[in-house]
Amino acid sequence: MDDHKHITGEQPTEFPTVGPRRWISVYTGNAPASVLVTSLWLAPATLYAVRAILAVWTTVWLVITLFFSGFDGWHVLSYFTILSYIGIFLYSLLVCGLSAQYWRDPQSQILAEKTGQHVTAVVLYTTALVNCIVVSGVYWYMLAPLGPLEPASTLLGLDNYVIHVANICVMVVHFATSAITVPSVALVLPVLVEGALYVAWAQVYFAITGYWVYPFLSPDYPDSGMMYAAVFVASAALTLLWRVLHVVRGWALGGPAFRSHRIGVDQS
């Protein structure tokens, strides 16, 4: 059995309702920092083991994608698929590191007063949840029908499925095992901003190379404007859907997202 201590009465952190710190409240839902290292149904040490596996998995496949996929240098970073997988990797690494610290020392102050860390985790989590579905949807319904993929090797063929299918599996495991939530519909904002930044980056990349990474980004592509709108609307809708699914998750597992595990964080 995992050895971890319990406390009772842990309360959410209250932030001001006005000013810059209001956004901390919006993006964390006033949840205690313990949600970063606890689960609704797994003991923290077991959660750490799950996260360690996901961190290793995403690291291995990101290395393969970046260095063995045949892309020339920085051009690999022109693909939203790969950038979104980097987001999954960063989130997996972040929460694995937090769980590792808590596993080593439940009294650690690593979570204390780290509101920026909490917000970063929630934003990475939300954007990764949305992007994994957007990436898979765009690929299988819009790009794959344009022509069959002929990878240069079995490894690269497998890599293609990892970043277009297994990406969803990774995030579903995070969703099922974590106490982190999508606490507000306001998280639509970073999701849409991230999408807009990528569109701007794609325009810059085309200006430099003369190549559109995705055909529908080109103004010459039929109904390209509709494609842009569809992807942004879908991203917003998926954010709201994940918000609802987290409410259902909490209800289905029989309790709120705040499990009272001792973490050595002052929530007074």
C-alpha positions as CSV (number, residue, x, y, z in Angstrom):
1,M,0.0,0.0,0.0
2,D,1.2,3.5,-0.8
3,D,2.4,5.4,2.3
4,H,1.0,8.9,2.4
5,K,-0.4,11.0,5.2
6,H,-3.9,12.5,5.4
7,I,-5.3,15.7,6.7
8,T,-8.8,17.0,6.9
9,G,-10.4,20.3,6.3
10,E,-8.1,21.5,3.5
11,Q,-9.7,24.6,2.1
12,P,-9.4,26.2,-1.3
13,T,-7.2,29.3,-1.6
14,E,-9.2,32.5,-1.9
15,F,-7.9,35.2,-4.3
16,P,-9.2,38.7,-4.8
17,T,-12.0,39.1,-7.2
18,V,-10.4,42.1,-8.9
19,G,-7.0,42.9,-10.2
20,P,-4.4,40.6,-11.8
21,R,-4.7,37.9,-9.2
22,R,-8.3,37.5,-10.2
23,W,-7.0,35.6,-13.2
24,I,-5.2,33.2,-10.9
25,S,-8.5,32.5,-9.3
26,V,-10.2,31.9,-12.7
27,Y,-7.5,29.6,-14.0
28,T,-7.1,27.5,-10.8
29,G,-10.7,27.5,-9.7
30,N,-9.4,28.5,-6.2
31,A,-8.4,24.8,-5.9
32,P,-5.8,23.9,-3.3
33,A,-2.3,23.1,-4.6
34,S,-2.8,19.4,-3.7
35,V,-4.8,18.9,-6.9
36,L,-1.4,18.9,-8.7
37,V,-0.2,15.8,-7.0
38,T,-3.3,13.9,-6.0
39,S,-6.0,11.8,-7.8
40,L,-9.7,11.2,-7.1
41,W,-9.0,7.5,-6.8
42,L,-5.3,6.7,-6.8
43,A,-2.9,7.1,-4.0
44,P,-0.2,9.8,-4.7
45,A,2.6,7.2,-5.1
46,T,0.6,5.3,-7.6
47,L,-0.3,8.5,-9.5
48,Y,3.5,9.2,-9.6
49,A,4.1,5.8,-11.2
50,V,1.5,6.5,-13.8
51,R,2.9,9.9,-14.5
52,A,6.4,8.6,-14.7
53,I,5.4,6.2,-17.4
54,L,3.6,8.9,-19.4
55,A,6.6,11.2,-19.0
56,V,9.0,8.6,-20.3
57,W,6.6,7.7,-23.2
58,T,6.2,11.2,-24.4
59,T,9.9,11.9,-24.0
60,V,10.9,8.9,-26.1
61,W,8.5,9.7,-28.9
62,L,9.2,13.4,-28.9
63,V,12.9,12.6,-29.4
64,I,12.1,10.3,-32.3
65,T,9.8,12.9,-33.8
66,L,12.3,15.7,-33.5
67,F,15.5,13.9,-34.5
68,F,14.6,10.8,-36.5
69,S,11.5,11.9,-38.6
70,G,13.5,13.2,-41.5
71,F,12.6,16.9,-41.0
72,D,15.4,19.4,-41.7
73,G,16.3,21.3,-38.6
74,W,13.9,23.9,-37.4
75,H,11.3,23.0,-40.1
76,V,10.0,20.3,-37.7
77,L,8.6,23.1,-35.6
78,S,6.4,24.3,-38.4
79,Y,3.8,21.6,-37.7
80,F,1.0,22.2,-35.2
81,T,0.9,18.4,-34.6
82,I,4.5,18.4,-33.3
83,L,4.1,21.7,-31.3
84,S,1.0,20.3,-29.6
85,Y,2.9,17.1,-28.8
86,I,5.6,19.2,-27.2
87,G,2.8,20.7,-25.0
88,I,1.7,17.2,-23.9
89,F,5.4,16.4,-23.2
90,L,5.8,19.6,-21.1
91,Y,2.6,18.9,-19.1
92,S,3.6,15.3,-18.5
93,L,7.1,16.3,-17.4
94,L,5.8,19.0,-15.1
95,V,3.2,16.9,-13.2
96,C,5.6,14.0,-13.0
97,G,8.2,16.2,-11.4
98,L,5.7,17.6,-8.9
99,S,4.6,14.0,-8.0
100,A,8.2,12.9,-7.7
101,Q,8.9,15.7,-5.2
102,Y,5.8,14.9,-3.2
103,W,6.6,11.2,-3.2
104,R,10.1,11.9,-1.8
105,D,8.9,14.4,0.8
106,P,5.1,14.8,1.6
107,Q,6.1,17.9,3.7
108,S,7.9,19.6,0.8
109,Q,7.1,23.2,0.2
110,I,7.4,22.8,-3.6
111,L,3.7,23.6,-4.0
112,A,3.6,26.4,-1.5
113,E,2.9,29.9,-2.9
114,K,3.6,28.6,-6.5
115,T,0.4,30.0,-8.1
116,G,2.2,30.6,-11.4
117,Q,3.1,26.9,-11.4
118,H,-0.5,26.0,-10.7
119,V,-1.8,28.2,-13.5
120,T,0.9,26.9,-15.9
121,A,-0.2,23.3,-15.1
122,V,-3.9,24.1,-15.7
123,V,-3.3,25.9,-19.0
124,L,-0.9,23.2,-20.3
125,Y,-3.5,20.6,-19.3
126,T,-6.4,22.3,-20.9
127,T,-4.7,23.1,-24.2
128,A,-3.3,19.6,-24.4
129,L,-6.7,18.1,-23.9
130,V,-8.2,20.2,-26.7
131,N,-5.3,20.0,-29.1
132,C,-5.0,16.3,-29.0
133,I,-8.5,16.0,-30.4
134,V,-8.1,18.9,-32.9
135,V,-4.8,17.4,-34.2
136,S,-6.4,13.9,-34.7
137,G,-9.6,15.3,-36.2
138,V,-7.8,17.6,-38.6
139,Y,-5.4,14.8,-39.7
140,W,-7.9,11.9,-40.1
141,Y,-10.8,13.9,-41.6
142,M,-9.0,16.6,-43.6
143,L,-5.4,15.6,-44.4
144,A,-5.3,11.8,-44.5
145,P,-8.0,11.7,-47.3
146,L,-5.7,13.8,-49.5
147,G,-3.4,10.8,-50.0
148,P,-2.1,7.8,-48.3
149,L,0.9,8.2,-45.9
150,E,4.0,6.2,-47.0
151,P,6.5,6.5,-44.1
152,A,10.1,5.9,-44.8
153,S,10.3,3.2,-42.1
154,T,8.2,1.2,-39.8
155,L,9.4,3.4,-36.9
156,L,8.2,6.6,-38.6
157,G,4.9,4.9,-39.5
158,L,4.4,4.1,-35.8
159,D,5.5,7.6,-34.8
160,N,2.8,9.0,-37.0
161,Y,0.2,7.0,-35.1
162,V,1.7,8.0,-31.8
163,I,1.3,11.7,-32.4
164,H,-2.1,11.4,-34.1
165,V,-3.8,8.7,-32.1
166,A,-1.8,7.8,-28.9
167,N,-1.7,11.5,-28.1
168,I,-5.4,11.2,-27.1
169,C,-4.7,8.1,-25.1
170,V,-2.0,9.9,-23.1
171,M,-4.3,12.8,-22.2
172,V,-7.2,10.5,-21.4
173,V,-5.0,8.7,-18.9
174,H,-4.1,12.1,-17.4
175,F,-7.8,13.0,-17.3
176,A,-8.8,9.7,-15.6
177,T,-6.0,9.8,-12.9
178,S,-5.6,13.4,-12.0
179,A,-7.5,15.7,-9.7
180,I,-6.6,18.7,-11.9
181,T,-9.7,20.2,-13.6
182,V,-10.7,22.6,-16.3
183,P,-12.1,25.0,-13.7
184,S,-13.5,27.8,-15.9
185,V,-14.9,28.5,-19.4
186,A,-12.4,31.3,-19.4
187,L,-9.8,28.7,-20.4
188,V,-11.2,29.1,-23.9
189,L,-9.0,32.2,-24.1
190,P,-5.5,30.5,-23.9
191,V,-6.8,27.8,-26.2
192,L,-7.8,30.3,-28.9
193,V,-4.8,32.5,-28.4
194,E,-2.5,29.5,-28.9
195,G,-4.4,28.7,-32.1
196,A,-4.1,32.3,-33.3
197,L,-0.4,32.3,-32.6
198,Y,0.1,29.2,-34.6
199,V,-1.8,30.7,-37.6
200,A,0.5,33.7,-37.4
201,W,3.6,31.4,-37.2
202,A,2.3,29.5,-40.3
203,Q,2.1,32.8,-42.2
204,V,5.6,33.7,-41.2
205,Y,6.8,30.2,-42.2
206,F,5.2,30.6,-45.6
207,A,6.8,34.0,-46.1
208,I,10.2,32.5,-45.4
209,T,9.9,29.1,-47.2
210,G,7.1,29.6,-49.7
211,Y,5.5,26.4,-48.3
212,W,2.1,26.0,-46.5
213,V,2.5,23.4,-43.8
214,Y,-1.2,22.5,-44.1
215,P,-3.0,22.9,-47.4
216,F,-6.1,24.5,-45.9
217,L,-4.0,27.4,-44.5
218,S,-3.5,28.7,-48.0
219,P,-5.9,31.4,-49.1
220,D,-6.1,29.5,-52.4
221,Y,-7.5,26.4,-50.7
222,P,-11.3,26.0,-51.3
223,D,-13.2,27.4,-48.4
224,S,-10.0,28.1,-46.4
225,G,-11.8,30.7,-44.4
226,M,-14.4,28.2,-43.4
227,M,-11.7,25.8,-42.4
228,Y,-10.1,28.4,-40.1
229,A,-13.5,29.1,-38.5
230,A,-14.3,25.5,-38.1
231,V,-11.1,24.7,-36.3
232,F,-11.5,27.7,-33.9
233,V,-15.1,26.9,-33.2
234,A,-14.2,23.3,-32.6
235,S,-11.4,24.3,-30.2
236,A,-13.8,26.5,-28.2
237,A,-16.5,23.8,-28.1
238,L,-13.9,21.1,-27.0
239,T,-12.8,23.4,-24.1
240,L,-16.4,23.6,-22.9
241,L,-16.9,19.8,-23.4
242,W,-13.8,19.0,-21.3
243,R,-15.2,21.4,-18.6
244,V,-18.4,19.4,-18.5
245,L,-16.5,16.0,-18.6
246,H,-14.5,17.1,-15.5
247,V,-17.7,17.8,-13.6
248,V,-19.0,14.4,-14.6
249,R,-15.7,12.8,-13.6
250,G,-16.0,14.3,-10.1
251,W,-19.5,13.1,-9.8
252,A,-18.8,9.6,-11.1
253,L,-15.9,9.1,-8.7
254,G,-18.0,10.1,-5.8
255,G,-16.4,13.3,-4.6
256,P,-14.9,16.7,-5.3
257,A,-11.5,17.2,-6.9
258,F,-9.9,18.2,-3.6
259,R,-8.6,15.0,-1.8
260,S,-7.1,15.7,1.6
261,H,-3.5,14.4,1.2
262,R,-0.9,16.0,3.4
263,I,1.3,18.1,1.2
264,G,2.9,20.6,3.5
265,V,1.2,23.6,1.8
266,D,-0.2,26.4,3.8
267,Q,-3.8,26.8,2.8
268,S,-4.8,29.0,5.7
